[in-house]
Structures are given as structure tokens and as C-alpha cells.
Amino acid sequence: MKDMIEIRWHGRGGQGAKTASLLLADAAFNTGKYVQGFPEYGPERMGAPITAYNRISSERSTVHSNIYEPDYVVVVDETLLSAVDVTAGLKREGAIVINSSKAPAELRPQLKGYAGKVCTIDAGKISQEELGRNFPNTPMLAAIVKVSGVIGQKEFVQDMEGAFRHKFASKPQVIDGNMRALKRALEEVQIG
């Protein structure tokens, strides 16, 4: 399918990569797209490397496998750059989005010759300042939406507000922090 966008997420157990991939799938579905959002399970435990995936298209997909040649890669934990081949199969026309305080040019040497776009966002800092804890998945979710253009930013923000109101109905104080984190990430992602 020519308009299908495939995204691979790399994170560590407990950082919310799986949750972010499912939130992205829900948001894209709510805009009328066909979606898949799924993790790759194994003996994961808190802190162990995990992988999650998204397929988003305007047509139904009959492919139900892991994604080996993604358009975009999201790296929720910068330490995975030396532990996992995060650029394996990544299309040059796509991009990699990395949770880091460093500029994209500083990280490029660690990407095994990847010649496409390298983007960074300090998701840890944003979540710490807006949520009071290091929950990088919310800013990373916004960053991949900005970089990929898979969903319009206005639609995305509206959808996420509804999702957060539902998810955090018993903790309304968390909603505003998550919304601020999303909006900041849309503004602060560095595209190299």
C-alpha cells in the first residue's frame, strides 16, 4: 500500500512505548484511518528492551507481522542506541526520533551510517517539568506525530485530550500536565 506508514518503537519495559503505540493507533483510528498497534512480546521485565509497532493507512492492511522496514523509528531510551540496532531496515526517506537532550548531529555517529532524518526531543525533561516524573512516552508520541505527519496536529491534540480525560478520570490533575507535555513536544522536537 502506497500510503501506509509503518512505525517501530524501541523502549525499555515500564517507559510506556507500548502504551504510546496504542494511543497513536487510537488517535489515527479516530481520524478514519485503518490501524494496527501492537507490542512484540517476549520475556520482558521492567527495564528490558521492548519493541512495539504501528501500521497506519487509509486502506485495510492484510499484513499482520512485525515491521522490518519501518518508515519511522521512535527510540524512547537513548541508551538503546548502543544496545539494539534501532536503524535496522529504517527507510532513508523516513526518520528516527530519539529521546535525548543532544542535538541530532551529535547522535548521528551512533546510528550505523543511517543517512535519513535524525530528530531529537528531550522527553525526559519535558515530562519531569510538566508531570513531575519521567514519563517520556507522552512527549515521544507528540514528537512522532509532528515528524511523520501521520495525523494532523490539531486533530491529534483534541483526540489526546479526550483520551486522557477518559484514561485519567480518577486523576484529573494528570490531564493538564500530559496536555502541556504534548504541546511542548510538538514545539520542541529538533528535526535534523
ZAKOLMI-204081 format. One record per residue: residue in one letter; x, y, z of N, C-alpha, C in turn. Coordinates in steps of 0.02 Angstrom, whole numbers, padded with zeros to 5 digits, always signed. Atoms other than C-alpha are relative to their C-alpha. Layout:
# ZAKOLMI-204081
aXYZXYZXYZ...
***
This chain:
# ZAKOLMI-204081
m+00042-00059+00000+00000+00000+00000+00044+00062+00000k-00044-00057+00008+00075+00163-00054-00007+00052+00056d+00007-00051-00052+00004+00270+00087+00008-00027+00070m-00008+00029-00067+00041+00152+00231+00063+00028+00033i-00057-00022-00039+00154+00221+00366+00012-00053+00054e-00018+00050-00049+00246+00096+00474+00051+00030+00049i-00042-00029-00053+00325+00145+00640+00021-00055+00048r-00026+00048-00050+00436+00042+00755+00023+00040+00060w-00018-00032-00063+00456+00092+00937+00050-00043+00037h-00049+00035-00043+00607+00046+01044-00001+00035+00068g-00001-00028-00067+00599+00071+01231+00022-00053+00049r-00013+00049-00053+00625-00016+01396-00065-00011+00037g+00061+00016-00037+00491-00103+01497-00013+00051+00054g+00020-00049-00050+00398+00023+01602+00004+00073-00023q-00006-00069+00025+00435+00177+01493-00060+00022-00040g+00061-00018+00035+00269+00171+01401+00002-00002-00075a-00003+00004+00074+00324+00132+01222-00062-00037-00027k+00059+00037+00022+00185+00003+01206-00063+00043+00006t+00058-00043-00010+00056+00123+01278-00002+00055-00052a-00002-00053+00050+00113+00262+01162-00020-00026-00069s+00018+00027+00066+00098+00149+01009-00075-00013-00003l+00072+00012+00000-00079+00102+01061-00040+00065-00001l+00033-00066+00003-00126+00285+01092+00002+00029-00070l-00005-00024+00069-00061+00329+00919-00049-00037-00045a+00048+00039+00039-00164+00188+00844-00072+00025+00011d+00067-00025-00015-00321+00250+00933-00012+00068-00032a+00008-00067+00029-00292+00430+00878-00008-00003-00076a+00005+00006+00073-00264+00380+00696-00067-00032-00020f+00064+00032+00013-00417+00266+00701-00057+00052+00004n+00052-00051-00010-00522+00413+00763-00001+00051-00056t+00000-00044+00059-00471+00510+00606-00021-00037-00063g+00025+00038+00056-00539+00372+00495+00051-00046-00033k-00052+00043+00029-00378+00276+00463-00009-00072+00024y-00006+00069-00021-00353+00089+00470+00066-00005+00039v-00060+00000-00043-00228+00049+00607+00015-00069+00028q-00023+00056-00041-00126-00083+00693+00048+00030+00051g-00046-00021-00053-00037-00053+00858+00011-00060+00044f-00011+00062-00037+00047-00199+00943+00072-00003+00025p-00068+00010-00026+00197-00245+01051+00027-00067-00023e-00031+00065+00011+00320-00384+01021+00016-00027+00070y-00009+00026-00067+00313-00492+01175+00054-00053+00003g-00050+00050-00016+00449-00598+01250+00006+00000+00075p-00007+00001-00073+00520-00613+01424+00014+00070+00029e-00012-00068-00022+00505-00426+01454-00011+00007+00075r+00007-00019-00070+00526-00356+01626+00019+00073+00004m-00016-00070-00009+00548-00183+01695+00072+00014-00018g-00068-00019+00020+00699-00104+01610+00028-00038-00059a-00025+00039+00057+00721-00237+01475-00022+00033-00066p+00020-00029+00064+00719-00181+01292-00064-00032-00026i+00062+00023+00030+00548-00194+01210-00009+00034-00067t+00015-00027+00066+00480-00161+01036-00076+00002-00008a+00072-00006+00016+00308-00100+00982-00005+00027-00071y+00007-00018+00071+00237-00063+00810-00066+00035-00013n+00061-00030+00027+00109+00042+00715+00000-00007-00075r+00013-00006+00072+00038+00024+00541-00061+00045-00005i+00055-00048+00007-00073+00167+00486-00010+00012-00075s+00014-00006+00072-00159+00177+00316-00072+00021-00012s+00069-00017+00018-00313+00239+00226-00036-00061-00028e+00030+00063+00024-00343+00059+00166+00014-00055+00051r-00009+00057-00045-00363-00103+00263+00064-00036-00018s-00063+00037+00010-00198-00196+00284-00011-00074+00015t+00004+00073-00011-00187-00384+00266+00065-00027+00030v-00064+00020-00029-00009-00386+00335-00008+00000+00076h+00005+00005-00073-00001-00446+00515+00065-00029+00028s-00065+00023-00024+00184-00465+00553+00036+00059+00033n-00042-00054-00025+00319-00366+00641+00020+00044-00058i-00019-00047+00052+00385-00217+00545+00076-00002-00006y-00072+00008+00011+00556-00247+00469+00031+00057-00039e-00025-00058+00038+00571-00093+00356-00045+00060+00015p+00044-00055-00020+00489+00049+00452+00015+00065-00036d-00009-00068+00025+00462+00224+00386+00030+00044+00055y-00023-00040-00057+00496+00293+00560+00017-00047+00058v-00019+00036-00061+00581+00232+00718-00001+00051+00057v+00002-00041-00061+00550+00303+00892+00043-00036+00052v-00044+00029-00052+00685+00274+01024-00015+00038+00065v+00023-00030-00063+00613+00308+01197+00057+00006+00050d-00056+00000-00047+00778+00272+01287+00065+00003-00040e-00062-00011+00038+00941+00341+01215+00052-00055+00011t-00050+00053-00012+01043+00201+01296-00009-00060-00047l+00012+00055+00047+00964+00081+01171+00040+00008-00065l-00040-00010+00061+01069+00159+01032+00061-00045-00002s-00059+00044-00002+01217+00054+01090-00019-00073+00015a+00020+00067-00019+01114-00099+01141-00041-00036-00055v+00046+00028+00050+00995-00125+00993+00015+00035-00066d-00009-00030+00066+01013-00096+00805-00065+00035-00019v+00063-00035+00008+00875+00034+00805-00013+00023-00072t+00010-00022+00070+00904+00085+00623-00007-00058-00049a+00007+00058+00044+00889-00093+00554-00062+00008-00044g+00055-00003+00048+00783-00081+00396-00033+00068-00007l+00032-00066+00001+00738+00103+00427+00010+00033-00068k-00003-00030+00066+00696+00186+00262+00033+00069+00003r-00036-00063+00003+00806+00332+00213-00048+00060-00006e+00049-00055+00008+00652+00436+00167-00038+00015+00064g+00034-00008-00063+00588+00416+00344+00041+00041+00049a-00037-00036-00052+00663+00474+00508+00003-00043+00063i-00005+00030-00067+00719+00418+00680-00009+00057+00050v+00013-00049-00052+00656+00512+00833+00027-00029+00065i-00035+00026-00059+00765+00493+00988-00013+00045+00060n+00007-00036-00063+00731+00543+01168+00070+00017+00024s-00068-00020-00020+00889+00643+01203+00002+00076+00008s-00013-00072-00007+00948+00813+01262+00050+00024-00052k-00050-00017+00050+01078+00807+01123-00032+00022-00065a+00022-00020+00066+01061+00886+00952+00004-00061-00047p-00002+00056+00046+01026+00768+00806+00070-00015-00028a-00067+00011+00028+01202+00793+00735+00046-00037+00048e-00041+00035-00049+01279+00732+00898-00013-00075+00003l+00018+00070-00004+01187+00566+00887+00011-00038-00065r-00007+00033+00065+01209+00531+00702+00057-00051-00002p-00054+00050+00002+01380+00444+00727-00017-00067+00032q+00020+00062-00033+01293+00313+00836-00051-00041-00039l+00056+00030+00036+01167+00267+00701+00021-00044-00059k-00024+00050+00048+01271+00145+00597-00008+00022-00073g+00001-00025+00068+01277+00255+00442-00069+00020-00026y+00066-00020+00023+01091+00296+00435+00003+00071-00028a-00007-00063+00034+01077+00439+00311-00064+00042-00003g+00063-00037+00000+00896+00493+00338-00003+00053+00054k+00009-00052-00051+00824+00623+00455+00009-00028+00070v-00008+00017-00070+00876+00616+00637-00032+00057+00040c+00037-00049-00040+00762+00704+00762+00009-00017+00074t-00005+00011-00071+00780+00728+00948-00051+00043+00037i+00045-00035-00046+00667+00781+01090+00021-00019+00070d-00018+00015-00069+00712+00795+01273-00064-00017+00038a+00064+00021-00029+00558+00697+01327+00005-00008+00075g-00008+00007-00072+00629+00662+01499-00008+00066+00036k+00004-00067-00029+00650+00846+01537-00072+00027-00003i+00069-00024+00008+00477+00890+01469-00046-00034+00050s+00046+00035-00045+00389+00754+01568+00016+00016+00073q-00019-00018-00069+00487+00795+01726-00029+00068+00019e+00024-00068-00014+00439+00979+01713-00076+00005+00000e+00072-00006+00006+00258+00951+01663-00040-00050+00042l+00035+00053-00037+00214+00790+01756+00031-00014+00068g-00034+00013-00063+00340+00789+01898+00033-00067+00004r-00031+00066+00003+00403+00617+01843+00024-00013-00071n-00027+00016+00066+00500+00542+01699-00046-00051-00035f+00044+00040+00042+00362+00476+01585+00010+00024-00072p-00017-00027+00065+00440+00501+01413-00049-00017-00056n+00042+00022+00055+00303+00416+01313-00046+00054-00027t+00045-00052+00024+00185+00565+01303+00036+00049-00046p-00035-00043+00047+00314+00685+01229+00025-00037-00062m-00023+00038+00058+00381+00547+01115-00057-00011-00049l+00059+00009+00042+00206+00516+01050-00012+00064-00042a+00010-00063+00036+00186+00700+01005+00056+00011-00051a-00056-00010+00046+00359+00704+00926-00008-00040-00064i+00008+00040+00060+00322+00560+00807-00058+00025-00042v+00055-00029+00039+00157+00640+00757+00025+00061-00039k-00027-00059+00034+00249+00802+00716+00046-00020-00058v-00049+00020+00050+00390+00716+00621-00031-00037-00058s+00029+00043+00052+00284+00591+00525-00058+00033-00037g+00060-00030+00030+00130+00698+00492-00056-00051-00010v+00049+00054+00009+00028+00538+00509-00071+00022+00019i+00064-00029-00022-00111+00638+00594+00011+00076+00003g-00005-00072-00008-00145+00825+00590+00010+00016+00074q-00017-00016-00070-00077+00907+00747-00062+00023+00039k+00060-00024-00035-00242+00993+00790-00045-00059+00018e+00040+00059-00013-00339+00830+00773+00031-00043+00055f-00037+00040-00049-00206+00740+00874-00010+00028+00071v+00006-00030-00066-00212+00863+01019-00071-00008+00027q+00070+00008-00022-00403+00858+01025-00014-00072+00020d+00012+00070-00015-00406+00668+01020+00034-00020+00065m-00037+00019-00060-00273+00652+01155-00033+00029+00062e+00034-00028-00058-00367+00769+01270-00058-00044+00021g+00055+00046-00014-00519+00656+01256+00024-00066+00030a-00028+00064-00025-00412+00500+01282+00025+00008+00072f-00025-00010-00068-00328+00574+01436-00057+00010+00049r+00057-00010-00045-00495+00629+01510-00032-00067+00018h+00028+00067-00013-00556+00450+01493+00049-00042+00043k-00050+00042-00034-00394+00365+01549+00013+00023+00072f-00017-00026-00066-00363+00480+01697-00061+00032+00034a+00062-00027-00029-00544+00510+01750+00005+00005+00076s-00007-00001-00073-00498+00469+01930+00059+00043+00024k-00058-00042-00017-00340+00578+01923+00002+00061-00047p+00004-00056+00047-00391+00739+01835+00060+00047+00001q-00059-00042-00003-00234+00829+01893+00054-00021-00050v-00049+00026+00047-00134+00720+01773-00014+00023-00072i+00021-00018+00068-00232+00777+01619+00036+00063-00024d-00032-00063+00021-00165+00956+01613+00074-00008-00012g-00071+00011+00008+00015+00900+01636+00016-00037-00065n-00010+00037+00061+00001+00774+01495-00014+00043-00062m+00015-00044+00057-00078+00903+01380+00056+00051-00010r-00056-00047+00006+00061+01028+01418+00061-00036-00030a-00057+00039+00026+00191+00892+01384-00008-00013-00075l+00014+00011+00071+00109+00851+01217+00015+00063-00041k-00006-00063+00037+00102+01032+01161+00073+00023-00002r-00071-00019+00000+00282+01067+01214+00040-00043-00048a-00037+00045+00044+00345+00914+01122-00012+00018-00074l+00014-00020+00069+00259+00970+00962+00043+00061-00020e-00040-00060+00013+00355+01134+00977+00076-00013+00005e-00072+00005-00017+00523+01072+01043+00038-00056-00036v-00036+00053+00036+00563+00921+00933+00048+00033-00050q-00052-00026+00045+00725+00956+00838+00005-00047-00060i-00003+00040+00061+00723+00896+00659+00065+00015-00036g-00066-00009+00030+00897+00869+00589+00005-00028-00069
***
